[in-house]
Amino acid sequence: MDTFIQQIINGLVLGSMYALVALGYTMVYGIINLINFAHGEVLMVGALTSWTVVTVLADAGLPGWLLLLIALVCAIVVCAALNYSIEKIAYRPLRNAPRLAPLITAMGMSLLLQTLAMIIWKPNYKPYPILLPNEIYNVGGAVITFTQVVILIVTALVLFGLMYLVNHTKLGRAMRATAENPRVAALMGVRPDMVISATFIIGAALAALAGVMWASNYGSVQHTMGFLPGLKAFTAAVFGGIGNLAGAMVGGVLLGLIESIGSGYIGALTGGVLGSHYQDIFAFIVLILVLTLRPQGLMGERVADRA
């Protein structure tokens, strides 16, 4: 039972980070029907940027929480500028092109960002310092760290804040109108280009936050670290219903739970043939099943809610 509770905790933490990245995928898809496969690399840039800031300010004598907050703000600024530039340079000229062209461009941007990050930050793994109190709490025989508690709380606040933004603000109404029909929205005074840019910036901020969380929780950063989380977050978005914000949240959390619980029991289920390091297979099993049995995802794609 202790193992089960521990895997639940690990799954909630992992799923929270997947959900943040999945929201970026689903927001962009909801607006312009594009899968931004470079989104995982935005997470990576955010993590490496925060590592750079933390390293530079390590001797400044700042409290750990303040140093982490400064690093997070810098990561969000860099990622927002990066995603804004990607949309302007790589995606906007192809907005009316056949769908295959922006898809290939997105994959190319992913590889380009990985290569540039390898040149700038070098390919070796870099340890990410522990900046928050290293306290451990017991929950039903399982353990959860203070960092993981912060991740869960911050993720919940961000998700509620995003839902409020989309459903109860002027920008949110403009996003929903653009998602439903950009041409009609433009006739009603909405500026679709501005809305699309804002969507990319918000998605980048969420990816940067997830990147800092990932680095803080796992303790290392590297130029390829964003590829697998990005792919799994895309799986989570499809699982929940691509284009549906609530679906992305639910899909991220459920995928994290499935992956974590599966990794805890995969050895017993396979008679010791597979170990916990095979946990990645669960994400892709889920993707295959969803695409085969319910391609619209668990919560479908409600056009009026897309943003």
N, C-alpha and C positions, 0 to 999 in steps of 0.2 A: 504493500500500500504506500509506503514511503517513496518507493521508486515512481509510482504512478503520480503522486502529488508533485514530486520534483519535476517530472516530465511535463505536467500541466503548467507549472510555473515557467519552465524554460520555453514551452510552446507559446504562452501568452506574450513573453518578452520578444521572442523571435517573430511572432505574428504581428506584434505592434509595429516593428520595423518594416516588415513586408507591407503592412497596410499603408504606411506613409508613402512608400515608393509606388505602390499600386494606385494610389490616388493621383499621382502625377501622370501615370499612364492613362487612367480612365478620364481625367479631365481633358487632356489633349485629344484623346480619341473622340470624346463627346463633342468637342468644338469643331475639329477639322477632319475627323475620321482617319487619323494617322497614328500608327504605333511608333512611338519615339524610342527605338531600340538603343539610342545613346543615353537613355535616362539612367541606367545603372552606372555609367561612367560619370555622370554628374554627381552621384553619391560618392564615388571614389575621389573625385576632385575635392568635394567638400571635406571628406575625411583627411586627405593629405594636406589641404590648406589649413585645417585646424591643427594638424600635427606640426606644421611649420610655425604657426603662431605660438603654439605651446612651447616649442623648442626655443624660439627666439626670446620669449618672455620668461623662460624658466628661472632665470636669476633675478627677476624683478622683485621678488619677495611678495607677490600677490597671493591672496588665498586661492586655494584650488578651485572653488566654485566660481570665483570671479574670472580666473584665467580661462576656465572652460567656457564661460559665458562670452568672453571676448573672442575666443577662438570660434565659437558658434556663429557669432555675428559676422565675423570676417568670412567664414565659410559660406554663409547665406549670401553675402554681397557678391563674392566671387562666382558662386554657382548661378545666381540670378543673372549676372552680366553674361556668363557663359551661355546659359540657355536662351537668353534674349538674342544673343549673337547667332546662335545656331539656327533659331527660327528665322531670323532676318536673312542670313546668308544661304542656308542650306534648304530650308523648307518653303519659304514664301515664294521664291521663283518657280517652284514646282507645284504650287497649290492647285492649278488646273490641269496638271499633267496626269497621264495614266497612273493608277495607284502603285504600280510596280516601281516607278521612278523614285518617289519619296521613300518607299520602303528600303530600296537598295541604298539610297543616300543616308538613311538613318543607320544602317549597318556600317556603312563607310565612316560615318561620324564616330561611331562607337570605337572602331579600330584606330581611327586617327587620334582620338582622345587618349586611348590606352598608350599609343606610341609616344605622344607628346608628354604624358605623365611619366613614362619610363625615362625619357630624356631629361626631364626637369628634376624628378625626384629619385632617379636611379631604380633599378629593378629589385633591390633587396628589400626584405621585410624590415619594418621599422617598429620598435616597441612604442606603444602609446601609454604614457604615464597615467597612473591612477590619481585623479584629481579630486574625486569626491571621497568622503569618509569611507573607510574600508570596513564598514560594519556588516554583520551577517545576522539575519533574523530567522528564527525557527518557525515554520508553518506546518503543523501536523506531521512533524518528523522530517520535513524537507527544509531546505534552506533557500533564502533569497537575499541577495546583496542589496545594499543601499542604492547602488547604481541602477539595479534592475527595478527597484521601487520607483526611482525617479523616472526611468524610461516609461513605465506603465502610466504614471500620473501625467507626465508631459504629453504622451501620445493621446491620452483621453481628452485632455484639454484642447490640444490642437485639432483633433477630429471634431469635437463639438464646435470649436471656433470656426472651422471650415464650413460645417453645415450651416451655421448661422450666416456666414458670409454669402454663401450661395443662395440661401432661401430668404434672407431678410435684408439685403443691402442692394443699393443701386447697381453696383458692379455685378452682384450675383444675378440680378434680373437681366442685365445686359448679357451675361454669359449664357443664361438659359435661353434667351431670345436668339442669340447667335447660334447656339447649338441646334435650335429647332429650324431656323431658316435665316441664314446670314443676309440674304438679299432683302427680305422683308424687314429684318432688324435694322438694316442700313437706312431703309426708307422711313423708319420710325425714329431716326436720330441716333441710333447706336453706331459706334465706329468699330466694325468687326476687327480691323487690324489691331487696334488698341486692346480690344478684349482678348484676342489671341495672344498678343504679347504678354498681357497680364496673366493669362493662364499659364504660359510657359514660366513666368517668373515665380508664380505661386508654387507650381510643381517643383521648380528648382529649389525653392526654400525648404519644401518638405523633404526632398532628397538630401539636401545638405544636413538637415536635422537628423535624418536617418543615418547618414554617414558618420556623424559625430557620435551618435548612440552606438552604432556598430563598433566603432573604434574603441569607445569607452568600455563596452561590454566584453569585447574579445581581446583587447589589449595589443593590437598590431594593425598596421596599415601597409598597403602595397598597391602597385599600379593596376593589378588585375582584380582587385578585391570587389569591384562593382559588378563584374559580369554575371556571376552566379546569383547574387541577391536581386539583380535587375531582372534576370530571366525568371526567377521564382516569383517576383512581384508581378510580372506580367501574367504568369500562371494564376496568381491570386486574383488579378483583375478579371481574367477570363472566367475563373471559377465562380466569382461573385456575380459577374454580369458586366462585361466591358461597357463603359459609358454610364454606369450607375455608381454614384458615390457611396451609397450605403452598401452596395454589393462589393465594392473594392475593400471597404473596411471589414466586412464579414468574411470575405474571401481570404484576406490577409491573415486574420486571426485564426480561421479554421485551418488554413494551410500550415501555419506555424504549429498548431496543435497536432495535426496529422503527422507532420514531419518529426516532431519531437517525441510523441508517443510511439510512433513507428520505430524510431531509432532506439528507443529504450527496450523494445520487445522483439526487434527483428532477429536477434540471435536465437531466441526461443522459438520463434515462428518458423525459422529455416533450419532448425536443428544444429545451429552453430556454423552453418555454411557461410552466412553473411554476418558482418559485424556492424556496429553503429556507424562506421565511416561510410556505409552505403545508404545513409539517410536521404541523400539527394534523390534516390529513385522514387520516393513517395511523391514528390512534387510533380514529377513527369507522369507517373501513373495517374494522378489526379487530373492532369491536363488531358491525357488521352481519354479518360473516362468521360470527362465533361464535354469534350469536343465530340465524342461519339454519341453519348446519351442525351445531353442537354446543351447543345452548342450556344444557346443564349445565356447560359450561366444560371446559378441558383435563383437570382433575383431578376433575371431577364434584363431587358434594356428598355426602360421607359423613356421615350423621347423627351417628354416634358421635364424630366428630372436631370437630363444630361447636362453636364457643365464641364 
